[in-house]
Amino acid sequence: MCLSTAYKNNVDENKVLVKNVASIRVENDEVILVDLMEREFRIKGKLEKVDLLENFVVVKSED
């Protein structure tokens, strides 16, 4: 199982939103990240990039 780390606006250790992301979905203006423990994290923004080889996700957010 490959889990990802989600970052806000760019890949930077200081901008980690969620670690161990198991699934992602988009609803309206929110990106919903679900971690390994099945906790949901809702971030207002847009999905900018998903890299499945490097296991990271970038969410573009103004907040």
N, CA, C, O and CB atoms as a CASP TS submission, in Angstrom:
PFRMAT TS
TARGET T0000
AUTHOR 0000-0000-0000
METHOD Language model
MODEL 1
PARENT N/A
ATOM      1  N   MET     1       0.846  -1.175   0.000  1.00  0.00           N
ATOM      2  CA  MET     1       0.000   0.000   0.000  1.00  0.00           C
ATOM      3  C   MET     1       0.893   1.241   0.000  1.00  0.00           C
ATOM      4  O   MET     1       1.802   1.363   0.821  1.00  0.00           O
ATOM      5  CB  MET     1      -0.963  -0.003   1.223  1.00  0.00           C
ATOM      6  N   CYS     2       0.627   2.143  -0.914  1.00  0.00           N
ATOM      7  CA  CYS     2       1.374   3.393  -0.983  1.00  0.00           C
ATOM      8  C   CYS     2       0.509   4.528  -0.458  1.00  0.00           C
ATOM      9  O   CYS     2      -0.566   4.800  -0.992  1.00  0.00           O
ATOM     10  CB  CYS     2       1.838   3.682  -2.430  1.00  0.00           C
ATOM     11  N   LEU     3       0.975   5.174   0.566  1.00  0.00           N
ATOM     12  CA  LEU     3       0.265   6.311   1.133  1.00  0.00           C
ATOM     13  C   LEU     3       1.008   7.582   0.771  1.00  0.00           C
ATOM     14  O   LEU     3       2.216   7.554   0.537  1.00  0.00           O
ATOM     15  CB  LEU     3       0.120   6.173   2.668  1.00  0.00           C
ATOM     16  N   SER     4       0.299   8.687   0.725  1.00  0.00           N
ATOM     17  CA  SER     4       0.895   9.949   0.313  1.00  0.00           C
ATOM     18  C   SER     4       0.853  10.985   1.423  1.00  0.00           C
ATOM     19  O   SER     4       0.147  10.833   2.420  1.00  0.00           O
ATOM     20  CB  SER     4       0.191  10.481  -0.913  1.00  0.00           C
ATOM     21  N   THR     5       1.628  12.039   1.222  1.00  0.00           N
ATOM     22  CA  THR     5       1.597  13.205   2.092  1.00  0.00           C
ATOM     23  C   THR     5       1.018  14.352   1.282  1.00  0.00           C
ATOM     24  O   THR     5       1.401  14.570   0.133  1.00  0.00           O
ATOM     25  CB  THR     5       3.026  13.556   2.651  1.00  0.00           C
ATOM     26  N   ALA     6       0.088  15.086   1.891  1.00  0.00           N
ATOM     27  CA  ALA     6      -0.531  16.233   1.225  1.00  0.00           C
ATOM     28  C   ALA     6       0.091  17.518   1.747  1.00  0.00           C
ATOM     29  O   ALA     6       0.286  17.689   2.950  1.00  0.00           O
ATOM     30  CB  ALA     6      -2.067  16.244   1.443  1.00  0.00           C
ATOM     31  N   TYR     7       0.399  18.421   0.818  1.00  0.00           N
ATOM     32  CA  TYR     7       1.028  19.698   1.142  1.00  0.00           C
ATOM     33  C   TYR     7       0.147  20.848   0.666  1.00  0.00           C
ATOM     34  O   TYR     7      -0.622  20.705  -0.284  1.00  0.00           O
ATOM     35  CB  TYR     7       2.433  19.793   0.506  1.00  0.00           C
ATOM     36  N   LYS     8       0.270  21.982   1.335  1.00  0.00           N
ATOM     37  CA  LYS     8      -0.445  23.189   0.935  1.00  0.00           C
ATOM     38  C   LYS     8       0.442  24.012   0.005  1.00  0.00           C
ATOM     39  O   LYS     8       1.509  24.473   0.411  1.00  0.00           O
ATOM     40  CB  LYS     8      -0.869  24.024   2.178  1.00  0.00           C
ATOM     41  N   ASN     9       0.013  24.195  -1.214  1.00  0.00           N
ATOM     42  CA  ASN     9       0.608  25.057  -2.247  1.00  0.00           C
ATOM     43  C   ASN     9       1.918  24.576  -2.848  1.00  0.00           C
ATOM     44  O   ASN     9       2.141  24.812  -4.035  1.00  0.00           O
ATOM     45  CB  ASN     9       0.829  26.388  -1.684  1.00  0.00           C
ATOM     46  N   ASN    10       2.799  23.915  -2.105  1.00  0.00           N
ATOM     47  CA  ASN    10       4.017  23.338  -2.679  1.00  0.00           C
ATOM     48  C   ASN    10       4.608  22.319  -1.717  1.00  0.00           C
ATOM     49  O   ASN    10       4.275  22.296  -0.533  1.00  0.00           O
ATOM     50  CB  ASN    10       5.053  24.442  -3.002  1.00  0.00           C
ATOM     51  N   VAL    11       5.484  21.485  -2.241  1.00  0.00           N
ATOM     52  CA  VAL    11       6.099  20.443  -1.428  1.00  0.00           C
ATOM     53  C   VAL    11       7.150  21.093  -0.538  1.00  0.00           C
ATOM     54  O   VAL    11       8.229  21.480  -0.985  1.00  0.00           O
ATOM     55  CB  VAL    11       6.728  19.321  -2.318  1.00  0.00           C
ATOM     56  N   ASP    12       6.794  21.198   0.736  1.00  0.00           N
ATOM     57  CA  ASP    12       7.650  21.834   1.744  1.00  0.00           C
ATOM     58  C   ASP    12       7.278  21.211   3.087  1.00  0.00           C
ATOM     59  O   ASP    12       6.102  21.194   3.453  1.00  0.00           O
ATOM     60  CB  ASP    12       7.473  23.421   1.764  1.00  0.00           C
ATOM     61  N   GLU    13       8.242  20.711   3.807  1.00  0.00           N
ATOM     62  CA  GLU    13       7.976  20.053   5.086  1.00  0.00           C
ATOM     63  C   GLU    13       7.231  20.943   6.070  1.00  0.00           C
ATOM     64  O   GLU    13       6.575  20.437   6.980  1.00  0.00           O
ATOM     65  CB  GLU    13       9.269  19.600   5.704  1.00  0.00           C
ATOM     66  N   ASN    14       7.319  22.259   5.906  1.00  0.00           N
ATOM     67  CA  ASN    14       6.600  23.193   6.774  1.00  0.00           C
ATOM     68  C   ASN    14       5.151  23.393   6.352  1.00  0.00           C
ATOM     69  O   ASN    14       4.396  24.083   7.038  1.00  0.00           O
ATOM     70  CB  ASN    14       7.306  24.525   6.791  1.00  0.00           C
ATOM     71  N   LYS    15       4.753  22.796   5.230  1.00  0.00           N
ATOM     72  CA  LYS    15       3.395  22.988   4.696  1.00  0.00           C
ATOM     73  C   LYS    15       2.625  21.678   4.588  1.00  0.00           C
ATOM     74  O   LYS    15       1.753  21.538   3.731  1.00  0.00           O
ATOM     75  CB  LYS    15       3.459  23.650   3.327  1.00  0.00           C
ATOM     76  N   VAL    16       2.943  20.722   5.449  1.00  0.00           N
ATOM     77  CA  VAL    16       2.240  19.444   5.436  1.00  0.00           C
ATOM     78  C   VAL    16       0.817  19.643   5.942  1.00  0.00           C
ATOM     79  O   VAL    16       0.600  20.221   7.007  1.00  0.00           O
ATOM     80  CB  VAL    16       2.985  18.391   6.296  1.00  0.00           C
ATOM     81  N   LEU    17      -0.147  19.158   5.169  1.00  0.00           N
ATOM     82  CA  LEU    17      -1.548  19.191   5.574  1.00  0.00           C
ATOM     83  C   LEU    17      -1.934  17.886   6.265  1.00  0.00           C
ATOM     84  O   LEU    17      -2.480  17.893   7.368  1.00  0.00           O
ATOM     85  CB  LEU    17      -2.456  19.441   4.358  1.00  0.00           C
ATOM     86  N   VAL    18      -1.643  16.768   5.602  1.00  0.00           N
ATOM     87  CA  VAL    18      -2.020  15.449   6.112  1.00  0.00           C
ATOM     88  C   VAL    18      -0.982  14.433   5.662  1.00  0.00           C
ATOM     89  O   VAL    18      -0.539  14.449   4.513  1.00  0.00           O
ATOM     90  CB  VAL    18      -3.445  15.039   5.623  1.00  0.00           C
ATOM     91  N   LYS    19      -0.601  13.556   6.570  1.00  0.00           N
ATOM     92  CA  LYS    19       0.280  12.435   6.215  1.00  0.00           C
ATOM     93  C   LYS    19      -0.560  11.176   6.110  1.00  0.00           C
ATOM     94  O   LYS    19      -1.679  11.120   6.621  1.00  0.00           O
ATOM     95  CB  LYS    19       1.425  12.251   7.266  1.00  0.00           C
ATOM     96  N   ASN    20      -0.021  10.173   5.450  1.00  0.00           N
ATOM     97  CA  ASN    20      -0.679   8.869   5.288  1.00  0.00           C
ATOM     98  C   ASN    20      -2.043   8.980   4.608  1.00  0.00           C
ATOM     99  O   ASN    20      -3.013   8.359   5.041  1.00  0.00           O
ATOM    100  CB  ASN    20      -0.844   8.200   6.644  1.00  0.00           C
ATOM    101  N   VAL    21      -2.108   9.775   3.541  1.00  0.00           N
ATOM    102  CA  VAL    21      -3.354   9.939   2.787  1.00  0.00           C
ATOM    103  C   VAL    21      -3.627   8.656   1.999  1.00  0.00           C
ATOM    104  O   VAL    21      -2.801   8.197   1.211  1.00  0.00           O
ATOM    105  CB  VAL    21      -3.275  11.178   1.826  1.00  0.00           C
ATOM    106  N   ALA    22      -4.809   8.098   2.240  1.00  0.00           N
ATOM    107  CA  ALA    22      -5.193   6.860   1.578  1.00  0.00           C
ATOM    108  C   ALA    22      -6.146   7.106   0.412  1.00  0.00           C
ATOM    109  O   ALA    22      -6.155   6.342  -0.554  1.00  0.00           O
ATOM    110  CB  ALA    22      -5.833   5.918   2.575  1.00  0.00           C
ATOM    111  N   SER    23      -6.963   8.186   0.499  1.00  0.00           N
ATOM    112  CA  SER    23      -7.869   8.497  -0.609  1.00  0.00           C
ATOM    113  C   SER    23      -8.135   9.996  -0.656  1.00  0.00           C
ATOM    114  O   SER    23      -7.978  10.719   0.328  1.00  0.00           O
ATOM    115  CB  SER    23      -9.199   7.716  -0.470  1.00  0.00           C
ATOM    116  N   ILE    24      -8.547  10.430  -1.852  1.00  0.00           N
ATOM    117  CA  ILE    24      -8.800  11.847  -2.110  1.00  0.00           C
ATOM    118  C   ILE    24     -10.079  11.952  -2.926  1.00  0.00           C
ATOM    119  O   ILE    24     -10.321  11.155  -3.833  1.00  0.00           O
ATOM    120  CB  ILE    24      -7.592  12.524  -2.857  1.00  0.00           C
ATOM    121  N   ARG    25     -10.889  12.938  -2.592  1.00  0.00           N
ATOM    122  CA  ARG    25     -12.031  13.255  -3.447  1.00  0.00           C
ATOM    123  C   ARG    25     -12.231  14.770  -3.433  1.00  0.00           C
ATOM    124  O   ARG    25     -11.758  15.467  -2.535  1.00  0.00           O
ATOM    125  CB  ARG    25     -13.328  12.508  -2.969  1.00  0.00           C
ATOM    126  N   VAL    26     -12.932  15.254  -4.433  1.00  0.00           N
ATOM    127  CA  VAL    26     -13.188  16.689  -4.560  1.00  0.00           C
ATOM    128  C   VAL    26     -14.691  16.900  -4.565  1.00  0.00           C
ATOM    129  O   VAL    26     -15.419  16.239  -5.305  1.00  0.00           O
ATOM    130  CB  VAL    26     -12.533  17.280  -5.855  1.00  0.00           C
ATOM    131  N   GLU    27     -15.150  17.829  -3.729  1.00  0.00           N
ATOM    132  CA  GLU    27     -16.557  18.210  -3.683  1.00  0.00           C
ATOM    133  C   GLU    27     -16.627  19.731  -3.697  1.00  0.00           C
ATOM    134  O   GLU    27     -16.147  20.400  -2.782  1.00  0.00           O
ATOM    135  CB  GLU    27     -17.275  17.617  -2.418  1.00  0.00           C
ATOM    136  N   ASN    28     -17.234  20.261  -4.753  1.00  0.00           N
ATOM    137  CA  ASN    28     -17.363  21.707  -4.919  1.00  0.00           C
ATOM    138  C   ASN    28     -16.000  22.375  -4.816  1.00  0.00           C
ATOM    139  O   ASN    28     -15.133  22.121  -5.652  1.00  0.00           O
ATOM    140  CB  ASN    28     -18.325  22.291  -3.869  1.00  0.00           C
ATOM    141  N   ASP    29     -15.786  23.224  -3.811  1.00  0.00           N
ATOM    142  CA  ASP    29     -14.507  23.940  -3.685  1.00  0.00           C
ATOM    143  C   ASP    29     -13.635  23.357  -2.573  1.00  0.00           C
ATOM    144  O   ASP    29     -12.759  24.043  -2.047  1.00  0.00           O
ATOM    145  CB  ASP    29     -14.760  25.427  -3.416  1.00  0.00           C
ATOM    146  N   GLU    30     -13.871  22.096  -2.216  1.00  0.00           N
ATOM    147  CA  GLU    30     -13.089  21.455  -1.162  1.00  0.00           C
ATOM    148  C   GLU    30     -12.393  20.200  -1.678  1.00  0.00           C
ATOM    149  O   GLU    30     -12.928  19.470  -2.512  1.00  0.00           O
ATOM    150  CB  GLU    30     -13.984  21.107   0.026  1.00  0.00           C
ATOM    151  N   VAL    31     -11.198  19.970  -1.165  1.00  0.00           N
ATOM    152  CA  VAL    31     -10.487  18.724  -1.381  1.00  0.00           C
ATOM    153  C   VAL    31     -10.600  17.951  -0.073  1.00  0.00           C
ATOM    154  O   VAL    31     -10.235  18.462   0.986  1.00  0.00           O
ATOM    155  CB  VAL    31      -8.975  18.962  -1.808  1.00  0.00           C
ATOM    156  N   ILE    32     -11.100  16.732  -0.142  1.00  0.00           N
ATOM    157  CA  ILE    32     -11.274  15.909   1.046  1.00  0.00           C
ATOM    158  C   ILE    32     -10.211  14.819   1.025  1.00  0.00           C
ATOM    159  O   ILE    32     -10.163  13.984   0.121  1.00  0.00           O
ATOM    160  CB  ILE    32     -12.714  15.297   1.111  1.00  0.00           C
ATOM    161  N   LEU    33      -9.365  14.851   2.044  1.00  0.00           N
ATOM    162  CA  LEU    33      -8.288  13.886   2.186  1.00  0.00           C
ATOM    163  C   LEU    33      -8.663  12.936   3.310  1.00  0.00           C
ATOM    164  O   LEU    33      -9.069  13.375   4.386  1.00  0.00           O
ATOM    165  CB  LEU    33      -6.921  14.588   2.466  1.00  0.00           C
ATOM    166  N   VAL    34      -8.532  11.650   3.072  1.00  0.00           N
ATOM    167  CA  VAL    34      -8.840  10.641   4.089  1.00  0.00           C
ATOM    168  C   VAL    34      -7.556   9.887   4.391  1.00  0.00           C
ATOM    169  O   VAL    34      -6.903   9.357   3.492  1.00  0.00           O
ATOM    170  CB  VAL    34      -9.978   9.660   3.613  1.00  0.00           C
ATOM    171  N   ASP    35      -7.199   9.845   5.689  1.00  0.00           N
ATOM    172  CA  ASP    35      -5.944   9.187   6.047  1.00  0.00           C
ATOM    173  C   ASP    35      -6.165   7.705   6.364  1.00  0.00           C
ATOM    174  O   ASP    35      -7.281   7.194   6.276  1.00  0.00           O
ATOM    175  CB  ASP    35      -5.300   9.893   7.246  1.00  0.00           C
ATOM    176  N   LEU    36      -5.101   7.050   6.725  1.00  0.00           N
ATOM    177  CA  LEU    36      -5.103   5.619   6.997  1.00  0.00           C
ATOM    178  C   LEU    36      -6.061   5.242   8.120  1.00  0.00           C
ATOM    179  O   LEU    36      -6.590   4.131   8.135  1.00  0.00           O
ATOM    180  CB  LEU    36      -3.710   5.161   7.341  1.00  0.00           C
ATOM    181  N   MET    37      -6.286   6.149   9.053  1.00  0.00           N
ATOM    182  CA  MET    37      -7.189   5.898  10.177  1.00  0.00           C
ATOM    183  C   MET    37      -8.629   6.287   9.841  1.00  0.00           C
ATOM    184  O   MET    37      -9.491   6.310  10.720  1.00  0.00           O
ATOM    185  CB  MET    37      -6.717   6.665  11.412  1.00  0.00           C
ATOM    186  N   GLU    38      -8.884   6.592   8.565  1.00  0.00           N
ATOM    187  CA  GLU    38     -10.190   6.966   8.027  1.00  0.00           C
ATOM    188  C   GLU    38     -10.718   8.302   8.547  1.00  0.00           C
ATOM    189  O   GLU    38     -11.927   8.534   8.563  1.00  0.00           O
ATOM    190  CB  GLU    38     -11.179   5.893   8.342  1.00  0.00           C
ATOM    191  N   ARG    39      -9.800   9.182   8.975  1.00  0.00           N
ATOM    192  CA  ARG    39     -10.188  10.540   9.371  1.00  0.00           C
ATOM    193  C   ARG    39     -10.251  11.401   8.116  1.00  0.00           C
ATOM    194  O   ARG    39      -9.391  11.296   7.241  1.00  0.00           O
ATOM    195  CB  ARG    39      -9.184  11.143  10.419  1.00  0.00           C
ATOM    196  N   GLU    40     -11.272  12.254   8.031  1.00  0.00           N
ATOM    197  CA  GLU    40     -11.430  13.161   6.897  1.00  0.00           C
ATOM    198  C   GLU    40     -10.899  14.540   7.236  1.00  0.00           C
ATOM    199  O   GLU    40     -11.148  15.076   8.316  1.00  0.00           O
ATOM    200  CB  GLU    40     -12.899  13.251   6.477  1.00  0.00           C
ATOM    201  N   PHE    41     -10.165  15.100   6.295  1.00  0.00           N
ATOM    202  CA  PHE    41      -9.658  16.461   6.411  1.00  0.00           C
ATOM    203  C   PHE    41     -10.160  17.221   5.195  1.00  0.00           C
ATOM    204  O   PHE    41      -9.879  16.838   4.059  1.00  0.00           O
ATOM    205  CB  PHE    41      -8.083  16.497   6.511  1.00  0.00           C
ATOM    206  N   ARG    42     -10.901  18.298   5.426  1.00  0.00           N
ATOM    207  CA  ARG    42     -11.464  19.096   4.342  1.00  0.00           C
ATOM    208  C   ARG    42     -10.661  20.382   4.210  1.00  0.00           C
ATOM    209  O   ARG    42     -10.512  21.137   5.171  1.00  0.00           O
ATOM    210  CB  ARG    42     -12.968  19.405   4.593  1.00  0.00           C
ATOM    211  N   ILE    43     -10.148  20.621   3.010  1.00  0.00           N
ATOM    212  CA  ILE    43      -9.355  21.814   2.746  1.00  0.00           C
ATOM    213  C   ILE    43     -10.013  22.568   1.606  1.00  0.00           C
ATOM    214  O   ILE    43     -10.243  22.014   0.531  1.00  0.00           O
ATOM    215  CB  ILE    43      -7.872  21.455   2.408  1.00  0.00           C
ATOM    216  N   LYS    44     -10.314  23.837   1.849  1.00  0.00           N
ATOM    217  CA  LYS    44     -10.895  24.667   0.797  1.00  0.00           C
ATOM    218  C   LYS    44      -9.784  24.989  -0.194  1.00  0.00           C
ATOM    219  O   LYS    44      -8.779  25.602   0.165  1.00  0.00           O
ATOM    220  CB  LYS    44     -11.543  25.980   1.382  1.00  0.00           C
ATOM    221  N   GLY    45      -9.970  24.577  -1.429  1.00  0.00           N
ATOM    222  CA  GLY    45      -8.959  24.801  -2.449  1.00  0.00           C
ATOM    223  C   GLY    45      -9.159  23.874  -3.626  1.00  0.00           C
ATOM    224  O   GLY    45     -10.226  23.289  -3.807  1.00  0.00           O
ATOM    225  N   LYS    46      -8.103  23.750  -4.427  1.00  0.00           N
ATOM    226  CA  LYS    46      -8.141  22.925  -5.630  1.00  0.00           C
ATOM    227  C   LYS    46      -6.985  21.938  -5.617  1.00  0.00           C
ATOM    228  O   LYS    46      -5.902  22.233  -5.110  1.00  0.00           O
ATOM    229  CB  LYS    46      -8.090  23.800  -6.899  1.00  0.00           C
ATOM    230  N   LEU    47      -7.227  20.790  -6.170  1.00  0.00           N
ATOM    231  CA  LEU    47      -6.190  19.791  -6.325  1.00  0.00           C
ATOM    232  C   LEU    47      -5.264  20.266  -7.435  1.00  0.00           C
ATOM    233  O   LEU    47      -5.690  20.425  -8.579  1.00  0.00           O
ATOM    234  CB  LEU    47      -6.792  18.379  -6.639  1.00  0.00           C
ATOM    235  N   GLU    48      -4.002  20.492  -7.102  1.00  0.00           N
ATOM    236  CA  GLU    48      -3.057  21.015  -8.087  1.00  0.00           C
ATOM    237  C   GLU    48      -2.203  19.917  -8.711  1.00  0.00           C
ATOM    238  O   GLU    48      -2.008  19.903  -9.926  1.00  0.00           O
ATOM    239  CB  GLU    48      -2.161  22.052  -7.443  1.00  0.00           C
ATOM    240  N   LYS    49      -1.688  18.990  -7.888  1.00  0.00           N
ATOM    241  CA  LYS    49      -0.806  17.962  -8.420  1.00  0.00           C
ATOM    242  C   LYS    49      -0.861  16.722  -7.544  1.00  0.00           C
ATOM    243  O   LYS    49      -0.923  16.810  -6.317  1.00  0.00           O
ATOM    244  CB  LYS    49       0.634  18.481  -8.527  1.00  0.00           C
ATOM    245  N   VAL    50      -0.836  15.560  -8.197  1.00  0.00           N
ATOM    246  CA  VAL    50      -0.720  14.285  -7.506  1.00  0.00           C
ATOM    247  C   VAL    50       0.422  13.536  -8.171  1.00  0.00           C
ATOM    248  O   VAL    50       0.398  13.302  -9.379  1.00  0.00           O
ATOM    249  CB  VAL    50      -2.068  13.460  -7.551  1.00  0.00           C
ATOM    250  N   ASP    51       1.418  13.162  -7.385  1.00  0.00           N
ATOM    251  CA  ASP    51       2.549  12.394  -7.905  1.00  0.00           C
ATOM    252  C   ASP    51       2.527  11.023  -7.228  1.00  0.00           C
ATOM    253  O   ASP    51       2.879  10.894  -6.055  1.00  0.00           O
ATOM    254  CB  ASP    51       3.922  13.139  -7.653  1.00  0.00           C
ATOM    255  N   LEU    52       2.115  10.018  -7.967  1.00  0.00           N
ATOM    256  CA  LEU    52       1.971   8.683  -7.406  1.00  0.00           C
ATOM    257  C   LEU    52       3.310   7.973  -7.235  1.00  0.00           C
ATOM    258  O   LEU    52       3.418   7.059  -6.417  1.00  0.00           O
ATOM    259  CB  LEU    52       1.067   7.858  -8.280  1.00  0.00           C
ATOM    260  N   LEU    53       4.313   8.367  -7.977  1.00  0.00           N
ATOM    261  CA  LEU    53       5.643   7.763  -7.809  1.00  0.00           C
ATOM    262  C   LEU    53       6.360   8.310  -6.585  1.00  0.00           C
ATOM    263  O   LEU    53       7.043   7.572  -5.875  1.00  0.00           O
ATOM    264  CB  LEU    53       6.496   8.002  -9.053  1.00  0.00           C
ATOM    265  N   GLU    54       6.202   9.596  -6.342  1.00  0.00           N
ATOM    266  CA  GLU    54       6.864  10.234  -5.193  1.00  0.00           C
ATOM    267  C   GLU    54       5.953  10.318  -3.968  1.00  0.00           C
ATOM    268  O   GLU    54       6.371  10.774  -2.904  1.00  0.00           O
ATOM    269  CB  GLU    54       7.334  11.635  -5.573  1.00  0.00           C
ATOM    270  N   ASN    55       4.713   9.877  -4.125  1.00  0.00           N
ATOM    271  CA  ASN    55       3.740   9.808  -3.018  1.00  0.00           C
ATOM    272  C   ASN    55       3.464  11.156  -2.370  1.00  0.00           C
ATOM    273  O   ASN    55       3.557  11.293  -1.150  1.00  0.00           O
ATOM    274  CB  ASN    55       4.232   8.849  -1.965  1.00  0.00           C
ATOM    275  N   PHE    56       3.126  12.148  -3.180  1.00  0.00           N
ATOM    276  CA  PHE    56       2.718  13.429  -2.622  1.00  0.00           C
ATOM    277  C   PHE    56       1.559  14.029  -3.404  1.00  0.00           C
ATOM    278  O   PHE    56       1.318  13.705  -4.567  1.00  0.00           O
ATOM    279  CB  PHE    56       3.891  14.394  -2.605  1.00  0.00           C
ATOM    280  N   VAL    57       0.848  14.923  -2.711  1.00  0.00           N
ATOM    281  CA  VAL    57      -0.309  15.635  -3.256  1.00  0.00           C
ATOM    282  C   VAL    57      -0.117  17.097  -2.913  1.00  0.00           C
ATOM    283  O   VAL    57       0.300  17.422  -1.802  1.00  0.00           O
ATOM    284  CB  VAL    57      -1.677  15.079  -2.686  1.00  0.00           C
ATOM    285  N   VAL    58      -0.418  17.993  -3.859  1.00  0.00           N
ATOM    286  CA  VAL    58      -0.360  19.430  -3.593  1.00  0.00           C
ATOM    287  C   VAL    58      -1.756  19.989  -3.770  1.00  0.00           C
ATOM    288  O   VAL    58      -2.391  19.815  -4.810  1.00  0.00           O
ATOM    289  CB  VAL    58       0.662  20.154  -4.535  1.00  0.00           C
ATOM    290  N   VAL    59      -2.227  20.676  -2.714  1.00  0.00           N
ATOM    291  CA  VAL    59      -3.535  21.328  -2.738  1.00  0.00           C
ATOM    292  C   VAL    59      -3.297  22.830  -2.762  1.00  0.00           C
ATOM    293  O   VAL    59      -2.663  23.374  -1.858  1.00  0.00           O
ATOM    294  CB  VAL    59      -4.418  20.907  -1.505  1.00  0.00           C
ATOM    295  N   LYS    60      -3.802  23.502  -3.790  1.00  0.00           N
ATOM    296  CA  LYS    60      -3.692  24.947  -3.911  1.00  0.00           C
ATOM    297  C   LYS    60      -4.777  25.581  -3.056  1.00  0.00           C
ATOM    298  O   LYS    60      -5.966  25.376  -3.302  1.00  0.00           O
ATOM    299  CB  LYS    60      -3.808  25.403  -5.395  1.00  0.00           C
ATOM    300  N   SER    61      -4.370  26.355  -2.046  1.00  0.00           N
ATOM    301  CA  SER    61      -5.321  26.944  -1.107  1.00  0.00           C
ATOM    302  C   SER    61      -4.895  28.351  -0.737  1.00  0.00           C
ATOM    303  O   SER    61      -3.710  28.627  -0.549  1.00  0.00           O
ATOM    304  CB  SER    61      -5.448  26.080   0.152  1.00  0.00           C
ATOM    305  N   GLU    62      -5.879  29.240  -0.634  1.00  0.00           N
ATOM    306  CA  GLU    62      -5.618  30.622  -0.225  1.00  0.00           C
ATOM    307  C   GLU    62      -5.643  30.765   1.294  1.00  0.00           C
ATOM    308  O   GLU    62      -5.078  31.713   1.839  1.00  0.00           O
ATOM    309  CB  GLU    62      -6.645  31.568  -0.856  1.00  0.00           C
ATOM    310  N   ASP    63      -6.297  29.825   1.980  1.00  0.00           N
ATOM    311  CA  ASP    63      -6.425  29.880   3.446  1.00  0.00           C
ATOM    312  C   ASP    63      -5.101  29.639   4.143  1.00  0.00           C
ATOM    313  O   ASP    63      -5.039  29.653   5.372  1.00  0.00           O
ATOM    314  CB  ASP    63      -7.441  28.858   3.926  1.00  0.00           C
TER
END
